[in-house]
């Protein structure tokens, strides 16, 4: 083999080795940037250049930037990329060789950049120390990826053969670059698919766990274990204590996980204490939120919503981060199941209340057919009508209802619930039912405490039982604790016979109405508190008294009707305020002289003097008769 052939053989082997290095780099784990640096280094090694760079277009294809280099200083690269970017196309200082090569797809060479008067990169070229430059396109599949730009320190004429060799190397490099890019995109796609696969597995696991949560809580509902069962199941799922409270802030149920041991986690000085919150201000969303108590402890909480009404709230100590999506889902699902349990309980209570309401109505109306079974029906509901009972009538004081808790359709029901909750703790059990907007309680008498047993005196002659008065006070306190309102409770004397209940109810309701008409609120009252009105309320037929009242007051009543005056109202107010003209004027918002003139007109019409005791007694009795008759 001749020396020239041997040299060609060595050159070929060198070139093939360089191509193999590029292929190995493509198949390796290196980055695209390291491959670009290898391309630049290979060009310098094969063709004897001093420096070399690989320029690629930016995403907008406006400029070419150096992405790979060999021999170039970092200052030169920054100078080109930042201060003098190679714009694609002609600029103010002409077009760079790399730009022309990129646009035309052909090699561009400058043998001496110092001879180029419009070479914009002369400053950085001098700083880097090169005088000649050649740029060839990186072509693959008919498109240009960028340029391979090489530099020599001295002036150099780049022959056609040299440019052809460099172009061949550039084409091989372009294939390697495109392959590396495809590999990176493939790895990225594989990573994304792997992430999606992991996400699907995680979602599948979450779905299975969610289905398990749904199954466990649904089984609680199917078994009818109530709110306590929901609390215990949720505590086991979350491994945290759980507390359910009703709309009034009273505990419905509490539970803790089995790992916490026995005891109540919400009882005692060392127990958890959930933040107090008014459910009236709670949005009916059912979304799990975090609230902080007075000590700064976070609580996960969710409203229990029934028919767009917040009926309860669940509290779990701790923040949401520790719960995770499954924990939040468990709380939300438990809130739904709790709502169903409350609906179930409400339905059962409604049936029970309806039966007691029907029993009370039959007892008060005394229909013969119903009275034949009333004692037996009461016994099935747990009430002994053979025992004497006092009749308690509970009514809301309208003026006590605040603007923040305006009296609504559910107020009588909530009063009934509060009274019922108090009554269920009593033995023997009182009968509690709703009658119109009032709550009526038949409170069992206590013979040992002096109350009247069955077969004793009638309600007209017996005294009010002390136990019934104490029960009325307890009812008022129970309602005040549960609701932002007050109630007045009227108490009858004990009913020793079934036939006594209608009169006792009618009388007691009249006592309550007169009391509230007089502006008295939040108190326990009985028949003896009303004086003359109390006596009149006991009469079955007050027609004779009404005729008496008409005879006494007819001239004043007729005068008021004809002239639209207020003589009777003035007279009533005058008697109610101790015969004080000044106080009467203050209450009626008139001048005292006006009151004096009105009273003088009354005396003229009635032919009496309001200073005479007999006249005052007759007028007072007549007014009381009218007031009692006005109860309807």
Backbone torsions as a table, in degrees:
resi	resn	phi	psi	omega
1	UNK	NA	131.1	-179.0
2	UNK	-72.1	165.7	-179.3
3	UNK	-63.6	-38.9	-179.6
4	UNK	-65.4	-40.1	-179.9
5	UNK	-66.6	-38.5	178.7
6	UNK	-63.8	-38.9	178.7
7	UNK	-65.0	-41.8	178.7
8	UNK	-63.7	-37.7	179.5
9	UNK	-64.7	-41.6	177.7
10	UNK	-65.8	-40.4	178.7
11	UNK	-62.4	-40.9	-179.3
12	UNK	-64.4	-43.3	179.6
13	UNK	-62.6	-38.4	177.9
14	UNK	-62.8	-46.0	179.7
15	UNK	-62.9	-44.2	180.0
16	UNK	-64.2	-37.2	176.8
17	UNK	-63.6	-39.2	179.0
18	UNK	-66.0	-42.1	178.1
19	UNK	-62.8	-39.5	178.6
20	UNK	-63.1	-37.8	178.2
21	UNK	-62.9	-40.7	178.5
22	UNK	-63.4	-43.3	179.6
23	UNK	-62.9	-40.4	179.1
24	UNK	-64.9	-39.1	178.4
25	UNK	-63.6	-37.7	179.1
26	UNK	-63.7	-40.7	-176.9
27	UNK	-82.7	-7.2	-179.9
28	UNK	-81.8	-165.0	-176.7
29	UNK	-103.8	6.4	-177.9
30	UNK	-72.2	168.8	-179.2
31	UNK	-85.7	168.5	175.7
32	UNK	-62.8	-36.1	179.9
33	UNK	-62.6	-41.4	178.1
34	UNK	-66.6	-34.1	176.4
35	UNK	-65.5	-40.9	178.5
36	UNK	-63.6	-40.8	176.5
37	UNK	-62.4	-38.1	178.9
38	UNK	-65.8	-39.4	177.9
39	UNK	-60.3	-45.6	179.8
40	UNK	-63.6	-43.0	-179.9
41	UNK	-66.2	-39.0	179.8
42	UNK	-63.9	-41.3	178.7
43	UNK	-61.7	-42.9	179.0
44	UNK	-64.7	-39.7	-177.2
45	UNK	-71.6	-38.7	-176.1
46	UNK	-78.1	-35.9	-172.9
47	UNK	-114.1	6.7	172.4
48	UNK	73.1	28.4	179.0
49	UNK	-82.2	156.3	179.5
50	UNK	-83.1	-37.7	179.6
51	UNK	-139.3	160.0	178.2
52	UNK	-156.4	148.5	179.1
53	UNK	-142.8	155.1	174.1
54	UNK	-115.8	120.5	-178.6
55	UNK	-109.1	132.9	179.4
56	UNK	-124.1	150.4	-179.6
57	UNK	-75.4	151.0	173.6
58	UNK	-74.8	168.3	-176.8
59	UNK	-55.4	-30.4	-179.1
60	UNK	-86.4	-3.2	-178.1
61	UNK	55.8	44.6	176.7
62	UNK	-105.3	-35.1	-179.0
63	UNK	-136.5	160.3	171.8
64	UNK	-106.2	134.5	179.3
65	UNK	-122.6	149.4	179.3
66	UNK	-76.0	116.3	-178.6
67	UNK	-110.2	-16.3	176.9
68	UNK	-147.1	145.5	-175.4
69	UNK	-157.1	161.2	172.5
70	UNK	-143.0	126.7	177.8
71	UNK	84.9	-16.6	-179.3
72	UNK	-82.8	142.0	179.2
73	UNK	-76.9	157.1	177.2
74	UNK	-62.4	-33.3	179.0
75	UNK	-65.2	-39.4	178.6
76	UNK	-65.5	-43.1	-178.9
77	UNK	-62.6	-43.5	177.8
78	UNK	-64.2	-40.0	-179.3
79	UNK	-61.5	-40.1	179.6
80	UNK	-73.3	-48.1	-173.6
81	UNK	-71.3	-32.2	-173.0
82	UNK	-105.4	-52.8	-173.8
83	UNK	-83.1	-40.3	-177.3
84	UNK	-129.3	67.3	-179.1
85	UNK	-63.0	145.4	179.3
86	UNK	-80.9	101.6	-179.0
87	UNK	-78.1	141.6	178.3
88	UNK	-81.2	112.6	-175.0
89	UNK	109.9	172.2	-177.8
90	UNK	-73.7	137.7	176.1
91	UNK	-116.0	-164.7	-179.9
92	UNK	-63.2	-33.2	-177.7
93	UNK	-103.0	26.1	-179.7
94	UNK	90.0	-169.2	-177.7
95	UNK	-113.4	133.9	-179.1
96	UNK	-70.7	153.2	177.5
97	UNK	-56.0	-41.0	-179.0
98	UNK	-63.0	-39.1	179.2
99	UNK	-64.6	-43.8	-179.6
100	UNK	-64.4	-41.8	179.1
101	UNK	-63.0	-39.5	-179.4
102	UNK	-66.6	-43.1	-176.5
103	UNK	-72.8	-42.3	-173.0
104	UNK	-88.9	-19.6	-175.7
105	UNK	73.3	21.6	-179.8
106	UNK	-130.6	155.3	-179.9
107	UNK	-68.6	143.8	177.7
108	UNK	-131.1	127.6	-176.0
109	UNK	-128.4	146.0	173.0
110	UNK	-128.6	116.8	-176.1
111	UNK	-73.5	-27.5	-179.1
112	UNK	-151.2	106.5	-176.6
113	UNK	-70.7	-21.4	-179.8
114	UNK	-70.0	-20.5	178.6
115	UNK	-84.4	-8.3	-179.5
116	UNK	-89.2	112.5	-176.6
117	UNK	-72.2	-23.6	-177.3
118	UNK	-111.3	27.8	179.9
119	UNK	-85.4	107.6	-170.9
120	UNK	-70.3	-14.8	-174.6
121	UNK	-104.7	22.9	-178.2
122	UNK	-61.1	-38.6	-178.6
123	UNK	-63.7	-48.5	179.7
124	UNK	-72.0	-29.6	176.6
125	UNK	-64.7	-41.8	178.8
126	UNK	-67.3	-39.5	178.9
127	UNK	-64.6	-40.8	178.6
128	UNK	-75.3	-31.1	176.4
129	UNK	93.1	44.6	174.0
130	UNK	-128.9	153.8	179.7
131	UNK	-122.3	-20.3	179.8
132	UNK	-124.2	152.5	-174.3
133	UNK	-149.5	142.4	175.2
134	UNK	-137.0	135.5	-179.9
135	UNK	-126.0	129.5	178.3
136	UNK	-124.0	145.5	-179.0
137	UNK	-74.0	149.4	173.6
138	UNK	-96.6	94.8	-173.2
139	UNK	-99.6	137.0	173.3
140	UNK	-154.3	131.4	179.8
141	UNK	54.0	37.6	176.0
142	UNK	78.2	4.5	178.9
143	UNK	-123.8	158.2	-177.2
144	UNK	-102.6	123.5	179.4
145	UNK	-83.9	-26.3	-174.5
146	UNK	166.1	-153.9	179.4
147	UNK	-136.0	150.7	170.2
148	UNK	-105.5	111.4	-173.9
149	UNK	-114.3	124.2	-175.7
150	UNK	-119.5	152.2	-173.5
151	UNK	-131.8	148.2	170.7
152	UNK	-122.2	148.3	-178.0
153	UNK	-68.3	-32.4	-179.7
154	UNK	-108.4	173.9	176.1
155	UNK	-66.7	142.5	-174.5
156	UNK	-156.7	132.4	175.6
157	UNK	-92.0	117.7	-177.9
158	UNK	-84.8	111.5	-177.8
159	UNK	-71.4	166.1	177.6
160	UNK	-62.4	-40.8	-179.9
161	UNK	-62.6	-41.3	-179.6
162	UNK	-64.5	-41.8	179.1
163	UNK	-66.3	-34.9	178.9
164	UNK	-67.2	-41.8	177.4
165	UNK	-62.7	-42.7	-179.5
166	UNK	-65.0	-37.0	178.1
167	UNK	-64.9	-40.7	177.7
168	UNK	-60.2	-45.5	177.7
169	UNK	-62.3	-40.5	-179.9
170	UNK	-62.6	-39.3	178.6
171	UNK	-63.9	-42.2	177.4
172	UNK	-63.5	-41.2	179.1
173	UNK	-63.9	-38.9	179.4
174	UNK	-61.7	-41.3	178.0
175	UNK	-62.4	-42.5	-180.0
176	UNK	-64.9	-41.2	-179.6
177	UNK	-64.5	-46.6	179.9
178	UNK	-62.3	-40.4	177.9
179	UNK	-63.6	-41.9	178.7
180	UNK	-63.6	-39.6	177.9
181	UNK	-63.6	-44.1	177.7
182	UNK	-60.4	-39.6	179.0
183	UNK	-64.0	-42.1	179.6
184	UNK	-64.4	-42.8	179.0
185	UNK	-64.9	-37.0	178.1
186	UNK	-64.8	-43.2	178.7
187	UNK	-64.1	-39.4	177.6
188	UNK	-63.0	-43.0	178.2
189	UNK	-63.3	-42.4	178.3
190	UNK	-61.5	-41.6	178.5
191	UNK	-63.1	-42.0	178.7
192	UNK	-64.4	-43.0	178.3
193	UNK	-64.3	-38.7	178.4
194	UNK	-64.8	-40.9	177.4
195	UNK	-63.5	-41.8	177.7
196	UNK	-63.7	-39.1	179.4
197	UNK	-64.7	-43.6	177.3
198	UNK	-62.6	-39.9	179.6
199	UNK	-64.1	-40.6	178.6
200	UNK	-63.9	-41.3	178.7
201	UNK	-63.6	-41.0	179.5
202	UNK	-65.6	-42.7	178.8
203	UNK	-65.0	-36.8	177.8
204	UNK	-64.1	-42.2	178.2
205	UNK	-64.8	-41.1	177.9
206	UNK	-62.7	-40.2	-179.6
207	UNK	-64.4	-43.5	179.1
208	UNK	-64.0	-42.1	179.2
209	UNK	-66.9	-39.0	177.9
210	UNK	-63.2	-40.9	177.4
211	UNK	-63.6	-35.3	178.6
212	UNK	-67.2	-41.1	176.7
213	UNK	-61.9	-45.6	178.7
214	UNK	-59.4	-43.4	-178.3
215	UNK	-63.4	-46.7	-176.6
216	UNK	-63.8	-45.0	-178.2
217	UNK	-71.6	-33.6	177.1
218	UNK	-66.3	-38.1	177.6
219	UNK	-62.9	-35.7	176.1
220	UNK	-60.5	-44.8	-179.9
221	UNK	-65.2	-41.9	-178.4
222	UNK	-66.5	-33.8	179.3
223	UNK	-79.1	-9.2	179.3
224	UNK	65.9	40.7	-176.6
225	UNK	-81.6	-4.5	175.3
226	UNK	76.2	-172.3	-178.6
227	UNK	-62.6	-35.2	179.0
228	UNK	-61.6	-41.4	178.4
229	UNK	-64.5	-38.7	177.2
230	UNK	-63.5	-43.2	-179.7
231	UNK	-62.5	-43.3	-179.2
232	UNK	-66.4	-41.1	179.2
233	UNK	-65.6	-41.7	-179.1
234	UNK	-68.1	-38.7	177.9
235	UNK	-62.8	-38.4	177.8
236	UNK	-68.5	-37.9	-179.6
237	UNK	-69.3	-40.0	-175.5
238	UNK	-91.9	-16.8	-173.7
239	UNK	58.1	40.2	178.1
240	UNK	-141.0	156.4	172.9
241	UNK	-65.3	150.2	-177.8
242	UNK	-134.5	136.7	178.2
243	UNK	-130.7	130.5	171.6
244	UNK	-110.0	130.9	175.7
245	UNK	-122.6	149.3	179.1
246	UNK	-86.2	-174.4	-175.2
247	UNK	-64.2	-20.3	-180.0
248	UNK	-96.8	6.4	179.5
249	UNK	81.8	9.0	177.9
250	UNK	-88.0	147.1	-177.7
251	UNK	-68.6	131.1	172.0
252	UNK	-95.7	-43.6	-179.3
253	UNK	-165.4	152.6	176.4
254	UNK	-143.5	146.5	-179.8
255	UNK	-153.8	159.2	174.0
256	UNK	-138.7	156.0	-177.5
257	UNK	-64.0	155.8	-178.5
258	UNK	-62.1	-25.5	-179.5
259	UNK	-69.8	-16.4	-177.2
260	UNK	-86.2	-9.6	179.5
261	UNK	85.2	-180.0	-177.3
262	UNK	-73.2	168.2	177.9
263	UNK	110.1	163.8	179.9
264	UNK	-98.3	116.5	-177.0
265	UNK	-70.4	-12.2	-177.7
266	UNK	-111.6	16.3	-177.4
267	UNK	-119.2	143.5	177.3
268	UNK	92.0	167.5	-177.0
269	UNK	-65.5	-25.0	-178.2
270	UNK	-96.3	2.5	-178.2
271	UNK	-82.6	169.0	176.5
272	UNK	-69.4	149.2	176.7
273	UNK	-133.2	106.0	-176.2
274	UNK	-67.7	149.9	177.4
275	UNK	-62.6	142.9	175.7
276	UNK	-82.0	135.2	-179.2
277	UNK	-148.3	137.9	176.6
278	UNK	-78.4	121.8	-179.7
279	UNK	-71.5	-14.6	177.4
280	UNK	-65.1	-26.9	-179.4
281	UNK	-98.6	7.4	-176.4
282	UNK	-91.5	124.5	176.5
283	UNK	-66.7	139.8	-176.8
284	UNK	-84.8	62.8	-177.2
285	UNK	-100.5	-31.0	-176.5
286	UNK	73.9	12.7	-179.8
287	UNK	-86.6	140.1	179.2
288	UNK	-73.7	127.6	-179.6
289	UNK	-128.3	177.2	177.3
290	UNK	-122.4	131.3	173.1
291	UNK	-127.9	158.5	-176.2
292	UNK	-117.0	134.7	178.4
293	UNK	-83.4	-176.6	-176.1
294	UNK	-61.4	-26.3	-179.9
295	UNK	-90.2	4.6	179.3
296	UNK	86.6	6.0	179.6
297	UNK	-79.5	128.3	178.5
298	UNK	-76.7	146.9	177.6
299	UNK	-131.6	129.2	169.9
300	UNK	-82.3	133.2	-174.4
301	UNK	-145.8	152.1	178.6
302	UNK	-148.7	142.2	178.0
303	UNK	-78.9	144.8	172.5
304	UNK	-99.2	113.8	-170.0
305	UNK	-109.7	132.5	178.0
306	UNK	-135.1	114.7	-180.0
307	UNK	54.6	48.7	177.8
308	UNK	65.1	13.0	178.5
309	UNK	-114.3	132.4	176.3
310	UNK	-79.1	110.7	-175.1
311	UNK	-103.7	-14.0	-179.0
312	UNK	-164.9	176.4	178.2
313	UNK	-147.6	142.1	177.4
314	UNK	-107.0	138.2	-179.1
315	UNK	-123.4	133.5	176.2
316	UNK	-133.7	118.4	-179.7
317	UNK	-64.6	137.2	-179.2
318	UNK	119.9	167.0	-178.8
319	UNK	-94.8	177.7	-177.4
320	UNK	-75.3	-27.1	-175.6
321	UNK	-59.4	-38.9	-179.5
322	UNK	-75.1	-16.6	-178.7
323	UNK	-81.6	-41.2	-176.2
324	UNK	74.2	175.8	-178.4
325	UNK	-62.9	-34.8	-179.6
326	UNK	-68.7	-39.3	178.5
327	UNK	-62.9	-43.5	178.3
328	UNK	-64.2	-39.9	178.9
329	UNK	-64.3	-37.5	179.1
330	UNK	-64.5	-41.0	179.7
331	UNK	-65.3	-44.8	-179.9
332	UNK	-62.2	-42.6	-179.7
333	UNK	-68.5	-38.9	177.9
334	UNK	-63.1	-34.7	177.8
335	UNK	-64.0	-39.0	178.3
336	UNK	-66.4	-45.4	179.7
337	UNK	-64.7	-37.9	177.5
338	UNK	-62.9	-39.0	177.4
339	UNK	-61.3	-40.8	177.7
340	UNK	-64.3	-39.8	178.7
341	UNK	-65.5	-40.4	178.1
342	UNK	-65.2	-39.3	176.4
343	UNK	-61.9	-42.5	178.6
344	UNK	-60.8	-45.7	-179.3
345	UNK	-65.4	-40.6	179.1
346	UNK	-62.3	-40.9	-179.6
347	UNK	-62.3	-44.3	178.8
348	UNK	-63.9	-41.7	179.2
349	UNK	-65.5	-40.9	179.3
350	UNK	-60.0	-41.3	178.0
351	UNK	-63.0	-44.1	179.9
352	UNK	-63.6	-43.8	179.7
353	UNK	-66.0	-36.5	179.5
354	UNK	-64.4	-42.7	179.3
355	UNK	-63.5	-40.6	178.1
356	UNK	-68.7	-37.1	177.5
357	UNK	-63.0	-42.3	178.1
358	UNK	-65.3	-38.9	178.5
359	UNK	-62.9	-44.3	179.6
360	UNK	-64.8	-42.1	179.6
361	UNK	-60.6	-43.7	178.7
362	UNK	-64.0	-37.4	-179.3
363	UNK	-68.2	-34.0	-177.7
364	UNK	-83.5	-29.5	-179.8
365	UNK	-88.7	-20.9	174.7
366	UNK	60.1	38.7	174.6
367	UNK	-68.4	129.2	-174.0
368	UNK	-55.4	-44.3	-177.9
369	UNK	-62.6	-41.0	-179.2
370	UNK	-72.7	-36.5	-177.8
371	UNK	-65.9	-21.9	179.7
372	UNK	-66.8	-25.0	-176.8
373	UNK	-117.6	0.5	-170.5
374	UNK	-64.3	-37.7	-179.0
375	UNK	-67.4	-42.9	179.8
376	UNK	-66.8	-41.8	178.8
377	UNK	-63.8	-39.1	177.8
378	UNK	-63.9	-39.0	-179.9
379	UNK	-63.2	-39.5	178.9
380	UNK	-64.2	-27.1	178.1
381	UNK	-90.3	1.7	175.7
382	UNK	93.3	21.1	-177.9
383	UNK	-123.3	138.4	-178.2
384	UNK	-106.1	101.2	-179.9
385	UNK	-80.4	-3.4	171.4
386	UNK	-71.6	-18.5	-179.9
387	UNK	-88.1	147.7	177.3
388	UNK	-70.2	143.6	180.0
389	UNK	-133.4	145.7	168.7
390	UNK	-93.9	144.5	178.5
391	UNK	-95.3	122.3	176.9
392	UNK	-112.9	125.7	177.8
393	UNK	-110.8	124.1	-176.9
394	UNK	-110.8	127.6	-179.3
395	UNK	-137.1	140.7	179.5
396	UNK	-70.0	137.3	172.6
397	UNK	-82.9	106.5	-174.0
398	UNK	-55.8	-38.7	-177.3
399	UNK	-69.4	-13.8	-179.8
400	UNK	-85.2	-11.2	-178.7
401	UNK	-74.9	121.4	-178.3
402	UNK	-83.9	163.5	179.7
403	UNK	-63.9	-28.5	-178.7
404	UNK	-77.4	-13.2	179.1
405	UNK	-137.2	55.9	-175.8
406	UNK	-52.2	139.6	-177.0
407	UNK	-62.8	122.2	-179.4
408	UNK	-118.6	-173.5	-177.4
409	UNK	-65.6	-23.6	-176.4
410	UNK	-90.5	-2.0	-177.6
411	UNK	-62.7	-48.9	176.8
412	UNK	-58.1	-36.3	179.2
413	UNK	-65.7	-42.0	-178.6
414	UNK	-69.3	-35.1	174.0
415	UNK	-63.7	-44.6	177.8
416	UNK	-58.5	-42.1	-179.8
417	UNK	-63.3	-41.9	-179.4
418	UNK	-65.4	-43.3	179.3
419	UNK	-67.3	-41.0	179.7
420	UNK	-61.8	-42.6	-180.0
421	UNK	-61.9	-37.9	177.7
422	UNK	-69.8	-40.6	-175.0
423	UNK	-69.7	-31.1	-177.2
424	UNK	-65.8	-16.4	179.9
425	UNK	-89.4	1.2	-176.6
426	UNK	-98.6	149.7	175.4
427	UNK	-135.4	125.6	-4.4
428	UNK	-68.2	160.0	-170.0
429	UNK	-78.3	128.0	175.8
430	UNK	-72.4	157.2	174.8
431	UNK	-94.9	120.9	-179.1
432	UNK	-117.2	128.6	179.8
433	UNK	-151.8	161.4	178.3
434	UNK	-98.2	136.1	178.0
435	UNK	-132.2	100.6	-171.1
436	UNK	67.7	-131.5	176.4
437	UNK	-92.7	0.3	179.0
438	UNK	-96.1	155.9	170.2
439	UNK	-107.8	127.7	-177.9
440	UNK	-111.4	133.4	-180.0
441	UNK	-123.0	126.4	170.7
442	UNK	-96.6	103.0	-173.2
443	UNK	-93.7	119.8	-177.5
444	UNK	-61.8	137.3	177.4
445	UNK	-77.1	154.4	-179.3
446	UNK	-115.6	101.2	-178.2
447	UNK	-57.3	-35.5	-178.8
448	UNK	-68.0	-24.3	-179.9
449	UNK	-95.4	11.6	177.4
450	UNK	95.3	2.3	179.4
451	UNK	-76.5	169.8	-172.5
452	UNK	-91.5	122.2	176.9
453	UNK	-76.3	169.5	177.7
454	UNK	-60.1	139.6	-178.6
455	UNK	88.0	1.2	-179.0
456	UNK	-86.7	-157.1	-176.6
457	UNK	-63.8	159.5	179.2
458	UNK	-77.0	163.7	-179.5
459	UNK	-60.1	-24.6	-176.8
460	UNK	-71.3	-35.1	-173.8
461	UNK	-101.3	-18.4	-176.9
462	UNK	-80.2	157.7	175.1
463	UNK	-84.8	158.9	175.2
464	UNK	-67.0	133.9	-176.9
465	UNK	-70.3	130.4	178.3
466	UNK	-59.0	-35.4	179.4
467	UNK	-64.0	-34.8	178.8
468	UNK	-69.9	-37.9	177.5
469	UNK	-64.8	-43.7	177.1
470	UNK	-62.1	-38.7	177.7
471	UNK	-64.4	-39.3	178.6
472	UNK	-62.7	-41.4	177.0
473	UNK	-62.8	-40.7	178.8
474	UNK	-64.2	-39.2	178.1
475	UNK	-62.2	-44.9	-179.5
476	UNK	-60.5	-42.1	179.5
477	UNK	-68.0	-38.4	-180.0
478	UNK	-64.2	-42.0	179.1
479	UNK	-66.8	-41.6	-179.7
480	UNK	-63.4	-34.1	177.5
481	UNK	-70.5	-35.4	-173.8
482	UNK	-86.9	-28.9	-172.7
483	UNK	-135.7	154.4	178.7
484	UNK	-83.5	45.9	-179.6
485	UNK	-139.9	170.3	172.5
486	UNK	-120.2	160.6	177.0
487	UNK	-133.0	155.0	171.3
488	UNK	-111.4	138.0	-176.3
489	UNK	-122.0	126.7	175.4
490	UNK	-103.7	139.9	-174.2
491	UNK	-120.5	132.9	177.1
492	UNK	-95.7	170.5	170.5
493	UNK	-74.7	157.1	-177.3
494	UNK	-59.6	140.2	176.2
495	UNK	-97.3	114.8	-177.6
496	UNK	-91.0	-11.4	-177.7
497	UNK	-137.1	152.4	-179.6
498	UNK	-60.0	-31.5	-178.0
499	UNK	-72.2	-12.0	-177.1
500	UNK	-80.8	-18.7	-170.3
501	UNK	-66.0	-42.3	-179.4
502	UNK	-57.8	-46.6	-179.3
503	UNK	-66.3	-39.0	179.7
504	UNK	-63.7	-41.8	179.1
505	UNK	-66.3	-45.4	-178.5
506	UNK	-61.3	-42.7	-179.6
507	UNK	-67.2	-45.3	-177.0
508	UNK	-66.2	-38.9	176.8
509	UNK	-64.4	-37.8	176.6
510	UNK	-64.6	-41.4	176.4
511	UNK	-58.0	-43.9	-178.6
512	UNK	-64.9	-43.8	-178.5
513	UNK	-64.2	-45.7	179.9
514	UNK	-63.7	-39.4	179.6
515	UNK	-60.4	-46.1	-178.7
516	UNK	-72.6	-32.2	175.9
517	UNK	-63.7	-30.1	177.9
518	UNK	-80.6	3.5	176.7
519	UNK	83.2	13.7	179.7
520	UNK	-90.1	134.5	-173.8
521	UNK	-132.4	155.4	171.5
522	UNK	52.7	61.1	-179.5
523	UNK	-151.7	163.7	173.7
524	UNK	-102.9	128.2	-176.2
525	UNK	-129.4	157.3	176.2
526	UNK	-139.2	173.5	-173.5
527	UNK	-57.9	-39.1	-176.4
528	UNK	-67.3	-14.3	-179.4
529	UNK	-75.9	-12.8	-172.1
530	UNK	-98.0	-7.7	179.3
531	UNK	66.9	-127.1	-175.8
532	UNK	-59.8	-42.0	178.9
533	UNK	-59.3	-35.7	178.1
534	UNK	-62.9	-40.1	177.8
535	UNK	-66.3	-41.4	-178.3
536	UNK	-67.6	-33.8	-179.6
537	UNK	-62.5	-23.1	-176.6
538	UNK	-82.7	-8.4	-177.9
539	UNK	-80.0	131.7	177.6
540	UNK	-70.7	-38.3	-177.5
541	UNK	-128.7	93.7	-178.0
542	UNK	-87.4	20.2	-173.7
543	UNK	-62.9	-38.0	-179.8
544	UNK	-64.6	-38.9	178.1
545	UNK	-66.6	-36.1	178.9
546	UNK	-67.3	-36.3	176.1
547	UNK	-66.6	-37.0	176.3
548	UNK	-63.6	-43.6	-179.7
549	UNK	-63.2	-37.6	-179.1
550	UNK	-67.2	-39.6	179.1
551	UNK	-64.5	-38.9	-176.8
552	UNK	-73.6	-42.5	-169.8
553	UNK	-108.1	2.9	-174.9
554	UNK	-55.1	-43.9	-179.0
555	UNK	-60.3	-39.0	-179.9
556	UNK	-70.5	-42.8	-180.0
557	UNK	-61.4	-43.9	-179.5
558	UNK	-66.2	-39.3	179.4
559	UNK	-62.7	-43.5	179.9
560	UNK	-64.6	-37.8	-179.1
561	UNK	-67.5	-43.6	-175.4
562	UNK	-73.3	-38.1	-172.1
563	UNK	-108.8	1.7	178.6
564	UNK	54.8	43.7	177.6
565	UNK	-99.9	-178.0	-177.3
566	UNK	-128.5	45.4	-178.5
567	UNK	-66.8	-43.9	-178.0
568	UNK	-65.3	-40.6	178.6
569	UNK	-63.9	-40.8	177.9
570	UNK	-64.0	-42.6	179.0
571	UNK	-62.5	-45.2	179.8
572	UNK	-61.1	-45.3	-179.6
573	UNK	-64.6	-39.1	179.5
574	UNK	-61.3	-43.2	179.5
575	UNK	-70.8	-35.0	-177.8
576	UNK	-73.0	-16.6	-176.7
577	UNK	-118.9	41.8	169.0
578	UNK	65.8	30.5	178.7
579	UNK	59.0	33.1	179.7
580	UNK	-99.4	116.8	178.5
581	UNK	-65.5	-41.3	-178.3
582	UNK	-64.5	-44.7	-179.2
583	UNK	-66.9	-38.9	178.3
584	UNK	-62.1	-43.1	178.6
585	UNK	-62.4	-39.0	-180.0
586	UNK	-65.0	-42.0	-178.8
587	UNK	-68.7	-39.7	-176.5
588	UNK	-87.9	-2.3	179.6
589	UNK	58.7	44.9	176.6
590	UNK	-131.1	172.5	178.3
591	UNK	-77.9	144.3	178.5
592	UNK	-55.3	-34.1	177.8
593	UNK	-61.9	-34.4	178.2
594	UNK	-64.7	-41.6	177.5
595	UNK	-61.9	-43.4	180.0
596	UNK	-61.1	-41.4	179.1
597	UNK	-65.7	-40.9	179.2
598	UNK	-64.0	-44.1	-179.2
599	UNK	-65.4	-36.2	176.9
600	UNK	-63.7	-40.2	178.2
601	UNK	-64.6	-38.1	177.4
602	UNK	-60.6	-46.5	-179.4
603	UNK	-61.0	-38.7	179.3
604	UNK	-65.8	-43.6	-178.7
605	UNK	-66.7	-40.3	-176.2
606	UNK	-87.9	-16.6	-179.6
607	UNK	70.2	32.3	-179.2
608	UNK	-133.9	169.6	172.7
609	UNK	-110.7	131.3	-178.9
610	UNK	-72.4	0.7	174.9
611	UNK	-94.0	-6.7	-179.8
612	UNK	-87.0	127.8	-179.0
613	UNK	-59.0	-41.5	-178.8
614	UNK	-63.5	-40.6	179.4
615	UNK	-65.1	-42.7	179.3
616	UNK	-63.2	-38.2	-179.7
617	UNK	-64.6	-44.6	179.7
618	UNK	-64.8	-42.4	-179.2
619	UNK	-65.8	-42.0	179.4
620	UNK	-62.1	-44.1	179.2
621	UNK	-63.9	-40.1	179.5
622	UNK	-65.6	-41.5	177.5
623	UNK	-64.3	-39.9	178.0
624	UNK	-62.9	-40.4	179.1
625	UNK	-62.9	-42.5	178.9
626	UNK	-64.5	-40.7	-178.5
627	UNK	-64.2	-44.2	179.7
628	UNK	-65.5	-43.1	179.4
629	UNK	-63.6	-29.7	-179.2
630	UNK	-70.6	-7.6	178.6
631	UNK	-72.2	-19.3	177.1
632	UNK	77.8	NA	NA
